[in-house]
Amino acid sequence: MTEPNDGNLLAGPLSSVFTPDLTVAVATCAHCGRRDRLATATVYGAPMGLIARCPGCSEVLMRYAATSHARTLDMRGIAVLQLPSERS
């Protein structure tokens, strides 16, 4: 059995996931199971950040906030996020 590594091992693989335009990704809502491009989400802007809601059930898919100290992305409302292959 191999020894576990820390989260820094994810840096390379995750940079290839979050570099593309995520609005073309297909998100599966964790609440209702609807699958659609993230661009179809209903997004509400607020001084504190952005909230993306499922166009089917209106549950929160994603929250994003940026401050001078950090960027925060909460995607717990997305069960699966599928990005198109670069070869497509």
N, C-alpha and C positions, 0 to 999 in steps of 0.2 A: 504494500500500500504506500502511495506517495504522501509526502508531508504537505499539508495545506499551505497556500500562499496568502499574502495579504491582498487587499483590494486593488493595489497598484497593478497587479497582473491584468486587470480589466481595462487599463488605459488604452492599449492598442485596439482591441476589439471594439470597445464602445466608441472610440473616436470615429470608426468607420460607420457606425450606426447613426450617430447624431450629426455627422457632417452633411448628409443629404437634406433636401427640403422635406420636412416631416409632413407638410400639408398634403403630399401625394401618398402618404402611408395610409394603409387601411387599418382603422382602429375597430376593435370589437368591444362594445360596451359591456362592462362587467355586470351591469344591472339587468339589461334587457336582451343582450346578445346581438343587437344590431351591428352589422358590419358595413362600414362606409368609409370613404376617404375622410381624413381628419379635416380637410377643407370644408366639409359639409356641416361641421359642428357649429353650434350657435355660441358665439364668443361675446362675453360681456367685459367691457373695460372698466376699470376702476382705478382711482389714484394708487391703490396698493398693488395692483397687478391685473392679470387677465384670468378669466374663468371660462373654460370651454365646456359646453353642455351637449349631451347626446340629442340629435334632432328627433329621435324617436320617443324617448321617455323623459327627456329634460334633466336626467341625473348628471352630476358633474363628472366629466371625463378627465379633465386636467386643470391644474392651477399653476400659474407661472407668476413669479414676482422677482423683480430685480431692484436691488438697493446698491448703494455705493460699496457695501461690504460683501455681497454675495448674490447669486442667482439661485432661486429655488424652483424646482419643478416637481410637482406632485401628480403622478399619473396613476393613482390607485383606482380610478374609475375606468381604466382601460385594461381589459383582461389580456388582450394580445394586440401588439402593434406590428403590422407586417409592411415592410418596405419592399418596393419593387427591386428586382435584381438590376445591377448596373448593366447587365447584358441585354435587358429587355428593350 
